[in-house]
Amino acid sequence: MIGFIVAGLIIGALARLIKPGKQHLSILATLLLGLAGSVIGGVIANLLGTGDIFELNVLGFVVAVIASVALIGVAESISGSRHREHITR
């Protein structure tokens, strides 16, 4: 379980480094998005037959980072739209 959390934090941090621009996300949000990305990567790797969901492999890791980048983009767009609504009110 601790390894899963550490992997999620590493994947989330890598995703934030890859995604251009400044992200306004907390470390907890980064961890949660990294964990979600790692689960998505594990599921896709499992579906492709390269390993178990919680098994660390190259394909799962790459897909997890890509999924985390996408999730960070979605989270940023949601938080950005909320921030703009708050400013205009």
BELRA-V225146 format. One record per pair of residues at least 24 apart in sequence whose C-alpha atoms are under 6 Angstrom apart, sorted by the first residue. I is the first residue (numbers start at 0). J is the second residue. Records with the same first field share a line. If there is no record, write none. Layout:
BEGIN
I = J + J
END
This chain:
BEGIN
7 = 33 + 34
8 = 33
10 = 64
14 = 64 + 67 + 68
32 = 67
33 = 67
36 = 63 + 66 + 67
37 = 63
END
